[in-house]
Amino acid sequence: VQLVASGGGLVQPAGSLRLSCAASGFTFSSFFMRWYRQYPGKERELVAAIDTTGRNTYYADSMKGRFTIPRDNANSTLYLQMNSLKPEDTAVYYCHVMRDGINYWGKGTLVTVSS
């Protein structure tokens, strides 16, 4: 299983950013996918999740209405569209899949929201 996240960077408050996660080594279309984020010294927290079809999604309360988590099963890619970004969204973002009871994480991509 390999998850390669990209798309992080520096963005101003109220700006937008789209993260991508290229997946390989497993049948992407058969697994729920998730994005987590982590602040320095803190545990990872769930940002959003999506089912195999893409029709059902979950968002943490602070992300509702600002983030979306589309997926492209044909290209084994997960996205996180982040709008109306706030300084408190600054964190390292990880894509995640659980397969056979094992958690797999991408390397993470840093998002910095600052003026």
Residue pairs with C-beta under 8 A, 6 or more apart in sequence:
1 23
1 24
1 25
1 26
1 97
1 99
1 104
2 23
2 24
2 25
3 21
3 22
3 23
3 95
3 96
3 97
3 104
3 105
3 106
3 107
4 21
4 22
4 23
4 106
4 107
5 19
5 20
5 21
5 93
5 94
5 95
5 106
5 107
5 108
5 109
6 19
6 20
6 21
6 22
6 109
7 17
7 18
7 19
7 20
7 109
8 17
8 19
8 92
8 93
8 109
8 110
8 111
8 112
9 17
9 110
9 111
9 112
10 112
10 114
11 17
11 85
11 111
11 112
11 113
12 85
12 113
12 114
12 115
13 85
13 86
13 87
13 113
13 114
13 115
14 84
14 85
15 85
15 113
16 81
16 82
16 83
16 84
16 85
17 82
17 85
17 111
18 79
18 80
18 81
18 82
19 35
19 79
19 80
19 82
19 93
19 95
19 109
19 111
20 77
20 78
20 79
21 33
21 35
21 77
21 78
21 79
21 80
21 95
21 106
22 76
22 77
23 33
23 76
23 77
23 78
23 95
23 97
24 76
26 97
26 99
28 71
28 73
28 76
28 77
29 52
29 73
29 76
30 52
31 52
31 97
31 98
31 99
32 49
32 50
32 51
32 52
32 97
32 98
33 49
33 50
33 69
33 71
33 78
33 95
33 96
33 97
34 46
34 47
34 48
34 49
34 50
34 95
34 96
34 97
35 46
35 47
35 48
35 49
35 69
35 78
35 80
35 93
35 94
35 95
35 96
36 44
36 45
36 46
36 47
36 93
36 94
36 95
36 96
36 105
37 44
37 45
37 47
37 89
37 91
37 92
37 93
37 94
37 111
38 44
38 45
38 91
38 92
38 94
38 108
39 90
39 91
44 94
45 60
46 58
46 60
47 59
47 60
47 63
47 67
47 69
47 80
47 93
48 57
48 58
48 59
48 60
48 63
48 67
48 68
48 69
48 80
49 57
49 58
49 69
50 56
50 57
50 58
50 69
50 70
50 71
50 78
51 57
52 73
54 70
54 71
54 73
57 68
57 69
59 67
59 69
62 88
66 82
66 83
66 84
66 85
67 80
67 81
67 82
67 83
68 79
68 80
68 81
69 78
69 79
69 80
69 81
70 79
70 81
71 77
71 78
71 79
72 78
72 79
78 95
80 93
80 95
82 89
82 111
85 111
85 113
86 113
87 113
87 114
88 113
89 111
89 113
90 111
90 112
90 113
90 114
91 110
91 111
92 108
92 109
92 110
92 111
93 108
93 109
93 110
93 111
94 105
94 106
94 107
94 108
95 105
95 106
96 103
96 104
96 105
96 106
97 103
97 104
98 104
